[in-house]
């Protein structure tokens, strides 16, 4: 009889241990599931550089504000937020401008640098100047004399789109080539 009671105690103890292990495993699985769910939710919220109809990342790629120096030669290039680095599309536009300027050697241009409405007036004037100088430097690498290119920064003072949203800001971050004579 003692052996039977002892055996039942051992069996009961084993059952309690098994139930405890199952409960711990269940808790681990629940926590793991919650962690995976949180990771999925966070990755869905992550920002990525998407190409929408008129923007690639935060750089404007549309043409509704673009004018032309000549047929097929756009007058402006666009920049990313707080950047003065030329994009691939900007370099292509500036190559077209350089080819046109080489054919029209009597024409001088003013490169206007612009920024969006965010930031201080002083910061945006300096940023506009860096943007215009980036375009000037690129044109000079294609044989256009610096004597034919003037740089002028308007900062945020002359927006092409007065909206206060990402699309409007992207249109305003630009350098515009204007015929001086």
Number of C-alpha atoms within 10 A of each C-alpha: 6 7 8 9 10 11 12 12 12 12 12 12 12 12 12 12 12 12 12 12 12 12 12 12 12 12 12 12 12 12 12 12 12 12 12 12 12 12 12 11 11 10 10 9 9 7 8 7 10 10 13 12 9 16 17 15 16 21 24 25 21 16 11 8 11 16 16 13 16 11 8 12 18 20 21 24 27 28 25 19 16 16 14 22 15 18 14 9 14 21 16 14 18 24 17 18 24 20 15 17 21 15 10 10 11 9 14 20 18 19 27 23 33 32 35 28 21 13 13 10 15 11 15 24 21 17 23 30 24 21 33 28 22 18 27 24 15 18 22 15 11 15 12 20 16 13 8 16 23 17 20 19 23 19 28 25 14 15 19 17 15 13 14 11 11 15 16 17 25 25 30 26 32 28 32 23 27 18 13 12 8
